Amino acid sequence: MSAALAELLGLSQAALFVGFVTFLRVGAAMALIPAFGEQVVPARVRLVLALAFTAIVAPAIGDRLAPLADRAGGLPVWFLSEIGIGLLLGMLLRMFIMALQIAGMIAAQAASLSQLFGGTGGEPQPAVSNLLVAAGLAVAVHLGLHIKLAQVLIGSYAALPPGAFPDGALVRSWGLSGVGQAFTLGFSIAAPFLIAGLIYNVALGAINRAMPQLMVAFVGAPALTAGGLVLFALALPGGLALWHGAFDQFLANPFTVMP
């Protein structure tokens, strides 16, 4: 009986160790991961989500964490490496939310929609950005974001082995690639608004040149707002499809540096 209890105690200690080490990376990532790590999500809910993802990831990578048990005395340096890797993963995924925010800011400035539909999010941003972010997160979650995130977290232990800090040059290239992709994606989504804004301003300048006595600002401002609303309704589905395609491609192969 004592031998069985001792064996059970050893197994429980090993399981708790694997769960704790997994939680270091998963919990840090969950602080920034889109949808599940948003500021509007209560802290208790985010903690429960982090524990749920830990319970999913830990059984798949338990053998990779076994060597760390011999280095668990005191405060191991790899504690910091696991937290840093989790934050890095979360920041790279957060870049895609920043792409929607960039697109929303550009569209709001181009179409004079920055004061419509006041946002309720935790971050100060134009209302169009709030709409884009909410719609993008809804699409991503509906199409299985939780499953893809679990796959990314499990795959991160093969690409970024536990117990060691990742290579600095690789992290720099990876981060710069993510930032560049976020800005490129944001400008691509907002391209219809930039083109429409350019056409509007050129036409307004031509009308003002031809009819100096006409107050074109009073005529053009309502037309710009109405046209912005119509364009937003037409361009939103295509922009979300473009964004989700890029996001899905990144989730399928997140550890490759984009050219």
C-alpha positions as CSV (number, residue, x, y, z in Angstrom):
1,M,0.0,0.0,0.0
2,S,2.8,2.4,0.9
3,A,4.6,1.6,-2.3
4,A,1.5,2.3,-4.4
5,L,0.9,5.6,-2.6
6,A,4.6,6.6,-3.1
7,E,4.3,5.8,-6.8
8,L,1.0,7.8,-7.0
9,L,2.7,10.7,-5.2
10,G,5.6,10.7,-7.7
11,L,3.2,10.7,-10.7
12,S,1.2,13.5,-9.3
13,Q,4.3,15.6,-8.6
14,A,5.5,15.0,-12.2
15,A,2.1,16.0,-13.6
16,L,2.0,19.1,-11.5
17,F,5.5,20.1,-12.6
18,V,4.6,19.6,-16.3
19,G,1.4,21.6,-15.8
20,F,3.2,24.4,-14.1
21,V,6.0,24.7,-16.7
22,T,3.4,24.6,-19.5
23,F,1.3,27.3,-17.7
24,L,4.4,29.6,-17.8
25,R,4.4,29.8,-21.6
26,V,0.6,29.4,-22.2
27,G,-0.3,31.9,-19.5
28,A,2.1,34.5,-20.8
29,A,0.8,34.0,-24.4
30,M,-2.9,34.2,-23.2
31,A,-2.3,37.7,-21.9
32,L,-1.9,38.9,-25.5
33,I,-3.6,36.3,-27.7
34,P,-6.4,37.7,-29.8
35,A,-10.0,37.2,-28.7
36,F,-9.1,35.3,-25.5
37,G,-6.7,37.9,-24.2
38,E,-8.7,41.1,-24.9
39,Q,-8.9,43.7,-22.2
40,V,-12.7,43.5,-22.2
41,V,-12.5,39.9,-21.1
42,P,-12.5,39.7,-17.3
43,A,-9.2,38.6,-15.6
44,R,-10.8,35.6,-14.0
45,V,-12.2,34.4,-17.4
46,R,-8.7,34.8,-18.9
47,L,-7.2,32.8,-16.1
48,V,-9.7,30.0,-16.6
49,L,-9.0,30.0,-20.4
50,A,-5.2,29.8,-19.7
51,L,-5.7,26.8,-17.4
52,A,-7.9,25.2,-20.0
53,F,-5.3,25.6,-22.7
54,T,-2.7,24.4,-20.3
55,A,-4.7,21.2,-19.8
56,I,-4.9,20.7,-23.5
57,V,-1.2,21.4,-24.3
58,A,0.5,19.7,-21.3
59,P,-0.3,16.1,-22.3
60,A,1.1,16.6,-25.8
61,I,4.5,18.0,-24.7
62,G,5.1,16.3,-21.3
63,D,8.1,14.3,-22.6
64,R,9.8,17.5,-23.7
65,L,9.6,19.0,-20.2
66,A,10.9,16.0,-18.4
67,P,14.6,17.0,-18.6
68,L,13.7,20.3,-16.9
69,A,12.8,18.5,-13.7
70,D,16.5,18.0,-12.9
71,R,17.1,21.7,-13.2
72,A,14.2,22.9,-11.0
73,G,16.2,23.9,-7.9
74,G,15.9,27.5,-6.7
75,L,14.7,29.9,-9.4
76,P,15.8,28.5,-12.7
77,V,16.6,30.8,-15.6
78,W,14.4,28.9,-17.9
79,F,11.4,30.3,-15.9
80,L,12.1,33.6,-17.6
81,S,12.7,32.0,-21.0
82,E,9.3,30.2,-20.9
83,I,7.5,33.5,-20.0
84,G,9.4,35.4,-22.7
85,I,8.6,32.8,-25.4
86,G,4.9,33.0,-24.4
87,L,4.9,36.8,-24.6
88,L,6.7,36.6,-28.0
89,L,4.0,34.3,-29.4
90,G,1.2,36.5,-28.0
91,M,2.8,39.7,-29.5
92,L,3.2,38.1,-32.9
93,L,-0.5,37.1,-32.9
94,R,-1.5,40.5,-31.6
95,M,0.1,42.1,-34.7
96,F,-2.9,40.9,-36.7
97,I,-5.2,42.8,-34.4
98,M,-3.0,45.8,-34.9
99,A,-3.4,45.4,-38.6
100,L,-7.2,45.8,-38.2
101,Q,-6.7,48.8,-36.0
102,I,-4.3,50.4,-38.6
103,A,-6.8,49.8,-41.3
104,G,-9.6,51.3,-39.2
105,M,-7.6,54.4,-38.5
106,I,-6.7,54.9,-42.1
107,A,-10.4,54.4,-43.2
108,A,-11.6,56.7,-40.5
109,Q,-9.3,59.5,-41.5
110,A,-10.1,59.0,-45.2
111,A,-13.9,58.9,-44.9
112,S,-14.5,61.1,-41.9
113,L,-16.0,58.2,-39.9
114,S,-13.8,58.6,-36.8
115,Q,-16.6,59.9,-34.6
116,L,-19.4,57.5,-35.6
117,F,-20.4,54.4,-33.6
118,G,-18.5,55.2,-30.4
119,G,-16.3,52.3,-29.3
120,T,-16.5,50.5,-26.0
121,G,-13.1,48.7,-26.1
122,G,-10.3,49.1,-23.6
123,E,-8.0,50.8,-26.0
124,P,-8.6,54.3,-27.4
125,Q,-9.0,54.0,-31.1
126,P,-11.4,55.2,-33.9
127,A,-14.8,53.6,-34.0
128,V,-14.1,52.0,-37.4
129,S,-11.2,50.2,-35.8
130,N,-13.5,48.9,-33.0
131,L,-15.9,47.5,-35.6
132,L,-13.2,45.9,-37.7
133,V,-11.6,44.3,-34.6
134,A,-14.9,43.0,-33.3
135,A,-15.9,41.6,-36.7
136,G,-12.4,40.0,-37.3
137,L,-12.4,38.3,-33.9
138,A,-15.9,37.0,-34.4
139,V,-14.9,35.5,-37.8
140,A,-11.7,34.0,-36.4
141,V,-13.4,32.4,-33.4
142,H,-16.3,31.1,-35.5
143,L,-13.8,29.4,-37.8
144,G,-12.0,27.5,-35.1
145,L,-9.4,29.9,-33.6
146,H,-9.2,27.9,-30.3
147,I,-8.2,24.8,-32.2
148,K,-5.5,26.6,-34.2
149,L,-4.2,28.3,-31.1
150,A,-3.8,25.0,-29.4
151,Q,-1.9,23.7,-32.4
152,V,0.4,26.7,-32.4
153,L,1.1,26.4,-28.7
154,I,2.0,22.7,-29.0
155,G,4.1,23.3,-32.1
156,S,6.0,26.1,-30.3
157,Y,7.7,23.5,-28.1
158,A,9.3,22.0,-31.2
159,A,10.3,25.3,-32.8
160,L,11.4,27.0,-29.5
161,P,12.6,24.2,-27.2
162,P,11.9,24.7,-23.5
163,G,14.7,25.5,-21.1
164,A,16.6,27.8,-23.5
165,F,16.3,31.4,-24.7
166,P,15.6,31.7,-28.4
167,D,18.2,33.0,-30.7
168,G,18.3,36.8,-30.7
169,A,18.8,37.3,-34.4
170,L,15.9,34.9,-35.2
171,V,13.6,36.8,-32.8
172,R,14.6,40.1,-34.3
173,S,13.9,38.8,-37.9
174,W,10.7,37.2,-36.7
175,G,9.4,40.4,-35.0
176,L,10.3,42.7,-37.9
177,S,8.6,40.3,-40.3
178,G,5.4,40.4,-38.1
179,V,5.5,44.2,-37.9
180,G,5.9,44.6,-41.7
181,Q,3.2,42.1,-42.4
182,A,0.8,44.0,-40.0
183,F,1.3,47.3,-41.7
184,T,1.1,45.8,-45.2
185,L,-2.1,44.0,-44.3
186,G,-3.6,47.2,-42.7
187,F,-2.9,49.3,-45.8
188,S,-4.3,46.6,-48.1
189,I,-7.6,46.5,-46.1
190,A,-7.9,50.3,-46.1
191,A,-6.9,50.6,-49.8
192,P,-10.4,51.3,-51.1
193,F,-10.8,54.1,-48.6
194,L,-7.5,55.7,-49.7
195,I,-8.4,55.5,-53.4
196,A,-11.9,56.8,-52.7
197,G,-10.5,59.7,-50.6
198,L,-8.0,60.6,-53.3
199,I,-10.8,60.7,-56.0
200,Y,-13.0,62.7,-53.6
201,N,-10.4,65.4,-52.9
202,V,-9.4,65.7,-56.6
203,A,-13.0,66.1,-57.6
204,L,-13.6,68.6,-54.8
205,G,-10.6,70.6,-55.9
206,A,-11.8,70.7,-59.5
207,I,-15.3,71.8,-58.5
208,N,-13.8,74.5,-56.3
209,R,-11.6,75.7,-59.1
210,A,-14.5,75.8,-61.5
211,M,-17.0,77.4,-59.1
212,P,-15.1,79.5,-56.5
213,Q,-18.3,81.0,-55.2
214,L,-19.7,77.6,-54.2
215,M,-19.0,76.4,-50.6
216,V,-17.8,73.0,-51.6
217,A,-17.0,72.0,-48.0
218,F,-20.7,72.2,-47.0
219,V,-21.7,70.1,-50.0
220,G,-18.8,67.7,-49.9
221,A,-18.7,66.8,-46.2
222,P,-22.2,65.1,-46.1
223,A,-21.4,63.3,-49.4
224,L,-18.0,62.1,-48.0
225,T,-19.7,60.7,-44.8
226,A,-22.5,59.0,-46.8
227,G,-20.0,57.6,-49.3
228,G,-17.8,56.4,-46.5
229,L,-20.7,54.5,-44.9
230,V,-21.6,52.9,-48.2
231,L,-18.0,52.0,-49.0
232,F,-17.5,50.6,-45.5
233,A,-20.5,48.3,-46.0
234,L,-19.2,47.1,-49.4
235,A,-15.5,46.8,-48.4
236,L,-15.9,45.2,-45.0
237,P,-16.6,41.6,-46.2
238,G,-13.6,41.6,-48.6
239,G,-11.3,43.2,-46.0
240,L,-12.3,40.6,-43.4
241,A,-11.7,37.8,-45.9
242,L,-8.3,39.2,-46.7
243,W,-7.4,39.6,-43.1
244,H,-8.6,36.1,-42.1
245,G,-6.7,34.5,-45.0
246,A,-3.5,36.1,-43.8
247,F,-4.2,35.2,-40.2
248,D,-5.0,31.6,-41.1
249,Q,-1.9,31.3,-43.2
250,F,0.2,32.6,-40.3
251,L,-1.4,30.1,-37.8
252,A,-0.7,27.3,-40.2
253,N,3.0,28.1,-40.2
254,P,3.8,30.6,-37.5
255,F,7.5,30.0,-37.1
256,T,8.6,31.0,-40.6
257,V,10.0,34.4,-41.2
258,M,8.0,36.1,-44.0
259,P,10.1,37.7,-46.8
